[in-house]
Amino acid sequence: MDRPFKVPDAGTLIAFCGLDGAGKTTQIRRLADRLRLGHRVHCTRQPTEQFRADPVMRAFLDGRITGRDAVEVLPEIALLAAADRFRHVRTEVMPRLRRGEVVISDRWVYTSHAYAGPRGLADAEWIHSLNRYLPAPHLTIYLDVPPEVALERIRARGDAPRWEEIDLERMRAVRSNFVNQSWGGTPNYHVLDGLAASDRLSDQIADLADGVLGGSHG
C-alpha cells in the first residue's frame, strides 16, 4: 500500500512534544506569533477533544481503570488513539498543509511511542505498525524537563496532576523514551532544554523553524 499522506512542499508541519508541564503551550504560542508575521499559521493538538472525551480514555487517565483491567484496555486505547490521529491528519492537518500553511501541533504520534511501554504495552512494533502511514513532521521539538519539575509546574498553575504524573518512575521512563527516540529515530527531531530561560528557548525554536521554512523539505 502506498503511503496515503504525503506532506506537500508548500506546507510545513511542526510538532511539539514533552511531558505535561514542559512548556509546550507557551512556546507554541510564541512561535506562532513570530511566524504569523510572514506565514499563515494554524495551531492544533493531538489527541483531539473527541478522543480525550472517550469514556474509556477518561477512566484510564483518571485512574479508575486499574490492575489487570488497565493492562487489558491498553491495546484498545492505542487503536482509538491511532484512529483519532488519522482522522485529525485527514480532516484538519493535510487540508491546511496543501494550502501552504504552517501547521503547529501540540503532540504527535511520538507521544504514543513514549508512553506505551511505561504503561505496560511493550509491543513497540505493533504500535509502529498502527501509525506507520502518518506523515513525519518537517520539524519536531521535544522540550525536556525532569518529571519532578513538570509535576511542580502542573500544581503551580492550579491543576490537579493525574495519577500517572505523580508516578515519577513511570514518567522518567516516558522521558527517556522521548529523549532516546525509542521508536527508532526521527529526522529533524531536536531535544531542547525545557529548563532554559523562556526567551532563550523561544529564540532557539524560532531559529530551528526558520531553518526548515527557509530550506527544502526534501
C-alpha positions as protocol buffer text, in pm:
chain_id: "A"
residue {
  index: 1
  type: MET
  ca { x: 0 y: 0 z: 0 }
}
residue {
  index: 2
  type: ASP
  ca { x: 126 y: 345 z: -89 }
}
residue {
  index: 3
  type: ARG
  ca { x: 150 y: 591 z: 194 }
}
residue {
  index: 4
  type: PRO
  ca { x: -184 y: 775 z: 200 }
}
residue {
  index: 5
  type: PHE
  ca { x: -42 y: 1101 z: 331 }
}
residue {
  index: 6
  type: LYS
  ca { x: 239 y: 1289 z: 162 }
}
residue {
  index: 7
  type: VAL
  ca { x: 312 y: 1629 z: 311 }
}
residue {
  index: 8
  type: PRO
  ca { x: 327 y: 1881 z: 26 }
}
residue {
  index: 9
  type: ASP
  ca { x: 632 y: 2101 z: -22 }
}
residue {
  index: 10
  type: ALA
  ca { x: 410 y: 2408 z: 4 }
}
residue {
  index: 11
  type: GLY
  ca { x: 316 y: 2344 z: 367 }
}
residue {
  index: 12
  type: THR
  ca { x: 523 y: 2292 z: 681 }
}
residue {
  index: 13
  type: LEU
  ca { x: 438 y: 2062 z: 971 }
}
residue {
  index: 14
  type: ILE
  ca { x: 596 y: 2138 z: 1310 }
}
residue {
  index: 15
  type: ALA
  ca { x: 531 y: 1921 z: 1616 }
}
residue {
  index: 16
  type: PHE
  ca { x: 599 y: 1988 z: 1982 }
}
residue {
  index: 17
  type: CYS
  ca { x: 634 y: 1703 z: 2231 }
}
residue {
  index: 18
  type: GLY
  ca { x: 701 y: 1686 z: 2601 }
}
residue {
  index: 19
  type: LEU
  ca { x: 555 y: 1596 z: 2937 }
}
residue {
  index: 20
  type: ASP
  ca { x: 259 y: 1798 z: 3054 }
}
residue {
  index: 21
  type: GLY
  ca { x: 419 y: 2096 z: 3225 }
}
residue {
  index: 22
  type: ALA
  ca { x: 718 y: 2108 z: 2990 }
}
residue {
  index: 23
  type: GLY
  ca { x: 615 y: 2447 z: 2850 }
}
residue {
  index: 24
  type: LYS
  ca { x: 471 y: 2342 z: 2514 }
}
residue {
  index: 25
  type: THR
  ca { x: 172 y: 2576 z: 2527 }
}
residue {
  index: 26
  type: THR
  ca { x: 386 y: 2885 z: 2588 }
}
residue {
  index: 27
  type: GLN
  ca { x: 644 y: 2800 z: 2323 }
}
residue {
  index: 28
  type: ILE
  ca { x: 383 y: 2708 z: 2062 }
}
residue {
  index: 29
  type: ARG
  ca { x: 209 y: 3041 z: 2117 }
}
residue {
  index: 30
  type: ARG
  ca { x: 536 y: 3233 z: 2089 }
}
residue {
  index: 31
  type: LEU
  ca { x: 644 y: 3052 z: 1774 }
}
residue {
  index: 32
  type: ALA
  ca { x: 304 y: 3101 z: 1613 }
}
residue {
  index: 33
  type: ASP
  ca { x: 311 y: 3473 z: 1691 }
}
residue {
  index: 34
  type: ARG
  ca { x: 653 y: 3505 z: 1526 }
}
residue {
  index: 35
  type: LEU
  ca { x: 565 y: 3301 z: 1219 }
}
residue {
  index: 36
  type: ARG
  ca { x: 239 y: 3487 z: 1159 }
}
residue {
  index: 37
  type: LEU
  ca { x: 446 y: 3790 z: 1058 }
}
residue {
  index: 38
  type: GLY
  ca { x: 514 y: 3615 z: 728 }
}
residue {
  index: 39
  type: HIS
  ca { x: 314 y: 3292 z: 716 }
}
residue {
  index: 40
  type: ARG
  ca { x: -34 y: 3155 z: 756 }
}
residue {
  index: 41
  type: VAL
  ca { x: -21 y: 2952 z: 1076 }
}
residue {
  index: 42
  type: HIS
  ca { x: -264 y: 2704 z: 1225 }
}
residue {
  index: 43
  type: CYS
  ca { x: -219 y: 2559 z: 1576 }
}
residue {
  index: 44
  type: THR
  ca { x: -375 y: 2227 z: 1668 }
}
residue {
  index: 45
  type: ARG
  ca { x: -316 y: 1937 z: 1903 }
}
residue {
  index: 46
  type: GLN
  ca { x: -328 y: 1562 z: 1933 }
}
residue {
  index: 47
  type: PRO
  ca { x: -515 y: 1378 z: 2061 }
}
residue {
  index: 48
  type: THR
  ca { x: -833 y: 1564 z: 1969 }
}
residue {
  index: 49
  type: GLU
  ca { x: -1108 y: 1658 z: 2212 }
}
residue {
  index: 50
  type: GLN
  ca { x: -1317 y: 1370 z: 2078 }
}
residue {
  index: 51
  type: PHE
  ca { x: -1052 y: 1122 z: 2190 }
}
residue {
  index: 52
  type: ARG
  ca { x: -1000 y: 1296 z: 2523 }
}
residue {
  index: 53
  type: ALA
  ca { x: -1374 y: 1271 z: 2589 }
}
residue {
  index: 54
  type: ASP
  ca { x: -1388 y: 897 z: 2518 }
}
residue {
  index: 55
  type: PRO
  ca { x: -1518 y: 733 z: 2837 }
}
residue {
  index: 56
  type: VAL
  ca { x: -1255 y: 458 z: 2834 }
}
residue {
  index: 57
  type: MET
  ca { x: -970 y: 705 z: 2793 }
}
residue {
  index: 58
  type: ARG
  ca { x: -1112 y: 934 z: 3059 }
}
residue {
  index: 59
  type: ALA
  ca { x: -1146 y: 646 z: 3302 }
}
residue {
  index: 60
  type: PHE
  ca { x: -787 y: 537 z: 3236 }
}
residue {
  index: 61
  type: LEU
  ca { x: -640 y: 886 z: 3275 }
}
residue {
  index: 62
  type: ASP
  ca { x: -843 y: 943 z: 3592 }
}
residue {
  index: 63
  type: GLY
  ca { x: -708 y: 621 z: 3744 }
}
residue {
  index: 64
  type: ARG
  ca { x: -1047 y: 448 z: 3753 }
}
residue {
  index: 65
  type: ILE
  ca { x: -918 y: 153 z: 3549 }
}
residue {
  index: 66
  type: THR
  ca { x: -651 y: -33 z: 3743 }
}
residue {
  index: 67
  type: GLY
  ca { x: -468 y: -363 z: 3768 }
}
residue {
  index: 68
  type: ARG
  ca { x: -538 y: -625 z: 3502 }
}
residue {
  index: 69
  type: ASP
  ca { x: -818 y: -414 z: 3358 }
}
residue {
  index: 70
  type: ALA
  ca { x: -572 y: -135 z: 3285 }
}
residue {
  index: 71
  type: VAL
  ca { x: -337 y: -373 z: 3104 }
}
residue {
  index: 72
  type: GLU
  ca { x: -621 y: -519 z: 2900 }
}
residue {
  index: 73
  type: VAL
  ca { x: -751 y: -180 z: 2792 }
}
residue {
  index: 74
  type: LEU
  ca { x: -416 y: -54 z: 2660 }
}
residue {
  index: 75
  type: PRO
  ca { x: -450 y: -207 z: 2308 }
}
residue {
  index: 76
  type: GLU
  ca { x: -797 y: -53 z: 2282 }
}
residue {
  index: 77
  type: ILE
  ca { x: -660 y: 288 z: 2377 }
}
residue {
  index: 78
  type: ALA
  ca { x: -376 y: 253 z: 2125 }
}
residue {
  index: 79
  type: LEU
  ca { x: -625 y: 172 z: 1849 }
}
residue {
  index: 80
  type: LEU
  ca { x: -850 y: 464 z: 1944 }
}
residue {
  index: 81
  type: ALA
  ca { x: -551 y: 699 z: 1953 }
}
residue {
  index: 82
  type: ALA
  ca { x: -430 y: 586 z: 1609 }
}
residue {
  index: 83
  type: ALA
  ca { x: -776 y: 629 z: 1456 }
}
residue {
  index: 84
  type: ASP
  ca { x: -805 y: 973 z: 1614 }
}
residue {
  index: 85
  type: ARG
  ca { x: -471 y: 1078 z: 1464 }
}
residue {
  index: 86
  type: PHE
  ca { x: -553 y: 959 z: 1115 }
}
residue {
  index: 87
  type: ARG
  ca { x: -885 y: 1143 z: 1118 }
}
residue {
  index: 88
  type: HIS
  ca { x: -716 y: 1454 z: 1257 }
}
residue {
  index: 89
  type: VAL
  ca { x: -450 y: 1444 z: 985 }
}
residue {
  index: 90
  type: ARG
  ca { x: -703 y: 1381 z: 708 }
}
residue {
  index: 91
  type: THR
  ca { x: -960 y: 1641 z: 809 }
}
residue {
  index: 92
  type: GLU
  ca { x: -752 y: 1920 z: 964 }
}
residue {
  index: 93
  type: VAL
  ca { x: -379 y: 1889 z: 908 }
}
residue {
  index: 94
  type: MET
  ca { x: -349 y: 1788 z: 541 }
}
residue {
  index: 95
  type: PRO
  ca { x: -602 y: 2039 z: 401 }
}
residue {
  index: 96
  type: ARG
  ca { x: -411 y: 2326 z: 561 }
}
residue {
  index: 97
  type: LEU
  ca { x: -72 y: 2194 z: 452 }
}
residue {
  index: 98
  type: ARG
  ca { x: -199 y: 2168 z: 95 }
}
residue {
  index: 99
  type: ARG
  ca { x: -295 y: 2535 z: 116 }
}
residue {
  index: 100
  type: GLY
  ca { x: 66 y: 2615 z: 209 }
}
residue {
  index: 101
  type: GLU
  ca { x: 7 y: 2687 z: 577 }
}
residue {
  index: 102
  type: VAL
  ca { x: 237 y: 2620 z: 869 }
}
residue {
  index: 103
  type: VAL
  ca { x: 67 y: 2371 z: 1100 }
}
residue {
  index: 104
  type: ILE
  ca { x: 197 y: 2354 z: 1457 }
}
residue {
  index: 105
  type: SER
  ca { x: 77 y: 2052 z: 1653 }
}
residue {
  index: 106
  type: ASP
  ca { x: 88 y: 2011 z: 2028 }
}
residue {
  index: 107
  type: ARG
  ca { x: 197 y: 1645 z: 2042 }
}
residue {
  index: 108
  type: TRP
  ca { x: 237 y: 1393 z: 1761 }
}
residue {
  index: 109
  type: VAL
  ca { x: 247 y: 1015 z: 1729 }
}
residue {
  index: 110
  type: TYR
  ca { x: 575 y: 1004 z: 1923 }
}
residue {
  index: 111
  type: THR
  ca { x: 371 y: 1051 z: 2239 }
}
residue {
  index: 112
  type: SER
  ca { x: 210 y: 709 z: 2190 }
}
residue {
  index: 113
  type: HIS
  ca { x: 551 y: 550 z: 2144 }
}
residue {
  index: 114
  type: ALA
  ca { x: 689 y: 722 z: 2454 }
}
residue {
  index: 115
  type: TYR
  ca { x: 400 y: 626 z: 2683 }
}
residue {
  index: 116
  type: ALA
  ca { x: 314 y: 276 z: 2559 }
}
residue {
  index: 117
  type: GLY
  ca { x: 595 y: 80 z: 2727 }
}
residue {
  index: 118
  type: PRO
  ca { x: 581 y: 259 z: 3064 }
}
residue {
  index: 119
  type: ARG
  ca { x: 206 y: 199 z: 3069 }
}
residue {
  index: 120
  type: GLY
  ca { x: 255 y: -173 z: 3012 }
}
residue {
  index: 121
  type: LEU
  ca { x: 216 y: -214 z: 2637 }
}
residue {
  index: 122
  type: ALA
  ca { x: 564 y: -329 z: 2541 }
}
residue {
  index: 123
  type: ASP
  ca { x: 491 y: -428 z: 2179 }
}
residue {
  index: 124
  type: ALA
  ca { x: 663 y: -132 z: 2014 }
}
residue {
  index: 125
  type: GLU
  ca { x: 649 y: -299 z: 1672 }
}
residue {
  index: 126
  type: TRP
  ca { x: 269 y: -318 z: 1690 }
}
residue {
  index: 127
  type: ILE
  ca { x: 244 y: 48 z: 1791 }
}
residue {
  index: 128
  type: HIS
  ca { x: 463 y: 137 z: 1494 }
}
residue {
  index: 129
  type: SER
  ca { x: 250 y: -72 z: 1258 }
}
residue {
  index: 130
  type: LEU
  ca { x: -66 y: 109 z: 1367 }
}
residue {
  index: 131
  type: ASN
  ca { x: 82 y: 451 z: 1296 }
}
residue {
  index: 132
  type: ARG
  ca { x: 330 y: 390 z: 1014 }
}
residue {
  index: 133
  type: TYR
  ca { x: 128 y: 577 z: 749 }
}
residue {
  index: 134
  type: LEU
  ca { x: 119 y: 903 z: 943 }
}
residue {
  index: 135
  type: PRO
  ca { x: 331 y: 1182 z: 793 }
}
residue {
  index: 136
  type: ALA
  ca { x: 653 y: 1281 z: 969 }
}
residue {
  index: 137
  type: PRO
  ca { x: 677 y: 1648 z: 1070 }
}
residue {
  index: 138
  type: HIS
  ca { x: 936 y: 1865 z: 899 }
}
residue {
  index: 139
  type: LEU
  ca { x: 1048 y: 1968 z: 1248 }
}
residue {
  index: 140
  type: THR
  ca { x: 986 y: 1815 z: 1589 }
}
residue {
  index: 141
  type: ILE
  ca { x: 1073 y: 1994 z: 1914 }
}
residue {
  index: 142
  type: TYR
  ca { x: 1090 y: 1794 z: 2234 }
}
residue {
  index: 143
  type: LEU
  ca { x: 1101 y: 2016 z: 2543 }
}
residue {
  index: 144
  type: ASP
  ca { x: 1289 y: 1819 z: 2805 }
}
residue {
  index: 145
  type: VAL
  ca { x: 1222 y: 1871 z: 3175 }
}
residue {
  index: 146
  type: PRO
  ca { x: 1257 y: 1628 z: 3467 }
}
residue {
  index: 147
  type: PRO
  ca { x: 926 y: 1475 z: 3579 }
}
residue {
  index: 148
  type: GLU
  ca { x: 963 y: 1644 z: 3919 }
}
residue {
  index: 149
  type: VAL
  ca { x: 972 y: 1986 z: 3752 }
}
residue {
  index: 150
  type: ALA
  ca { x: 678 y: 1902 z: 3528 }
}
residue {
  index: 151
  type: LEU
  ca { x: 477 y: 1798 z: 3834 }
}
residue {
  index: 152
  type: GLU
  ca { x: 563 y: 2121 z: 4016 }
}
residue {
  index: 153
  type: ARG
  ca { x: 455 y: 2328 z: 3716 }
}
residue {
  index: 154
  type: ILE
  ca { x: 123 y: 2143 z: 3686 }
}
residue {
  index: 155
  type: ARG
  ca { x: 46 y: 2216 z: 4050 }
}
residue {
  index: 156
  type: ALA
  ca { x: 169 y: 2576 z: 4024 }
}
residue {
  index: 157
  type: ARG
  ca { x: -82 y: 2653 z: 3750 }
}
residue {
  index: 158
  type: GLY
  ca { x: -362 y: 2523 z: 3973 }
}
residue {
  index: 159
  type: ASP
  ca { x: -425 y: 2188 z: 3805 }
}
residue {
  index: 160
  type: ALA
  ca { x: -459 y: 1857 z: 3981 }
}
residue {
  index: 161
  type: PRO
  ca { x: -198 y: 1614 z: 3842 }
}
residue {
  index: 162
  type: ARG
  ca { x: -317 y: 1282 z: 3707 }
}
residue {
  index: 163
  type: TRP
  ca { x: -214 y: 959 z: 3876 }
}
residue {
  index: 164
  type: GLU
  ca { x: 42 y: 894 z: 3602 }
}
residue {
  index: 165
  type: GLU
  ca { x: 208 y: 1230 z: 3655 }
}
residue {
  index: 166
  type: ILE
  ca { x: 256 y: 1154 z: 4024 }
}
residue {
  index: 167
  type: ASP
  ca { x: 427 y: 824 z: 3935 }
}
residue {
  index: 168
  type: LEU
  ca { x: 774 y: 972 z: 3886 }
}
residue {
  index: 169
  type: GLU
  ca { x: 938 y: 640 z: 3799 }
}
residue {
  index: 170
  type: ARG
  ca { x: 689 y: 589 z: 3517 }
}
residue {
  index: 171
  type: MET
  ca { x: 736 y: 946 z: 3393 }
}
residue {
  index: 172
  type: ARG
  ca { x: 1114 y: 906 z: 3396 }
}
residue {
  index: 173
  type: ALA
  ca { x: 1071 y: 610 z: 3161 }
}
residue {
  index: 174
  type: VAL
  ca { x: 847 y: 822 z: 2936 }
}
residue {
  index: 175
  type: ARG
  ca { x: 1107 y: 1098 z: 2937 }
}
residue {
  index: 176
  type: SER
  ca { x: 1381 y: 852 z: 2845 }
}
residue {
  index: 177
  type: ASN
  ca { x: 1177 y: 728 z: 2550 }
}
residue {
  index: 178
  type: PHE
  ca { x: 1131 y: 1084 z: 2424 }
}
residue {
  index: 179
  type: VAL
  ca { x: 1499 y: 1171 z: 2462 }
}
residue {
  index: 180
  type: ASN
  ca { x: 1632 y: 848 z: 2309 }
}
residue {
  index: 181
  type: GLN
  ca { x: 1357 y: 818 z: 2045 }
}
residue {
  index: 182
  type: SER
  ca { x: 1262 y: 463 z: 2140 }
}
residue {
  index: 183
  type: TRP
  ca { x: 1060 y: 434 z: 1816 }
}
residue {
  index: 184
  type: GLY
  ca { x: 1380 y: 427 z: 1612 }
}
residue {
  index: 185
  type: GLY
  ca { x: 1477 y: 785 z: 1544 }
}
residue {
  index: 186
  type: THR
  ca { x: 1319 y: 1071 z: 1355 }
}
residue {
  index: 187
  type: PRO
  ca { x: 1492 y: 1317 z: 1119 }
}
residue {
  index: 188
  type: ASN
  ca { x: 1497 y: 1680 z: 1234 }
}
residue {
  index: 189
  type: TYR
  ca { x: 1399 y: 1586 z: 1590 }
}
residue {
  index: 190
  type: HIS
  ca { x: 1551 y: 1824 z: 1844 }
}
residue {
  index: 191
  type: VAL
  ca { x: 1573 y: 1778 z: 2221 }
}
residue {
  index: 192
  type: LEU
  ca { x: 1580 y: 2121 z: 2385 }
}
residue {
  index: 193
  type: ASP
  ca { x: 1634 y: 2208 z: 2750 }
}
residue {
  index: 194
  type: GLY
  ca { x: 1292 y: 2298 z: 2887 }
}
residue {
  index: 195
  type: LEU
  ca { x: 1461 y: 2449 z: 3194 }
}
residue {
  index: 196
  type: ALA
  ca { x: 1633 y: 2717 z: 2986 }
}
residue {
  index: 197
  type: ALA
  ca { x: 1517 y: 3078 z: 3013 }
}
residue {
  index: 198
  type: SER
  ca { x: 1190 y: 3111 z: 2824 }
}
residue {
  index: 199
  type: ASP
  ca { x: 1312 y: 3385 z: 2590 }
}
residue {
  index: 200
  type: ARG
  ca { x: 1629 y: 3197 z: 2505 }
}
residue {
  index: 201
  type: LEU
  ca { x: 1428 y: 2882 z: 2437 }
}
residue {
  index: 202
  type: SER
  ca { x: 1191 y: 3075 z: 2211 }
}
residue {
  index: 203
  type: ASP
  ca { x: 1486 y: 3206 z: 2011 }
}
residue {
  index: 204
  type: GLN
  ca { x: 1627 y: 2854 z: 1970 }
}
residue {
  index: 205
  type: ILE
  ca { x: 1294 y: 2725 z: 1846 }
}
residue {
  index: 206
  type: ALA
  ca { x: 1250 y: 3019 z: 1607 }
}
residue {
  index: 207
  type: ASP
  ca { x: 1595 y: 2952 z: 1460 }
}
residue {
  index: 208
  type: LEU
  ca { x: 1509 y: 2587 z: 1401 }
}
residue {
  index: 209
  type: ALA
  ca { x: 1177 y: 2680 z: 1241 }
}
residue {
  index: 210
  type: ASP
  ca { x: 1343 y: 2938 z: 1020 }
}
residue {
  index: 211
  type: GLY
  ca { x: 1590 y: 2673 z: 906 }
}
residue {
  index: 212
  type: VAL
  ca { x: 1306 y: 2446 z: 795 }
}
residue {
  index: 213
  type: LEU
  ca { x: 1094 y: 2720 z: 640 }
}
residue {
  index: 214
  type: GLY
  ca { x: 1385 y: 2869 z: 455 }
}
residue {
  index: 215
  type: GLY
  ca { x: 1513 y: 2544 z: 310 }
}
residue {
  index: 216
  type: SER
  ca { x: 1393 y: 2248 z: 114 }
}
residue {
  index: 217
  type: HIS
  ca { x: 1162 y: 1991 z: 269 }
}
residue {
  index: 218
  type: GLY
  ca { x: 1319 y: 1721 z: 66 }
}
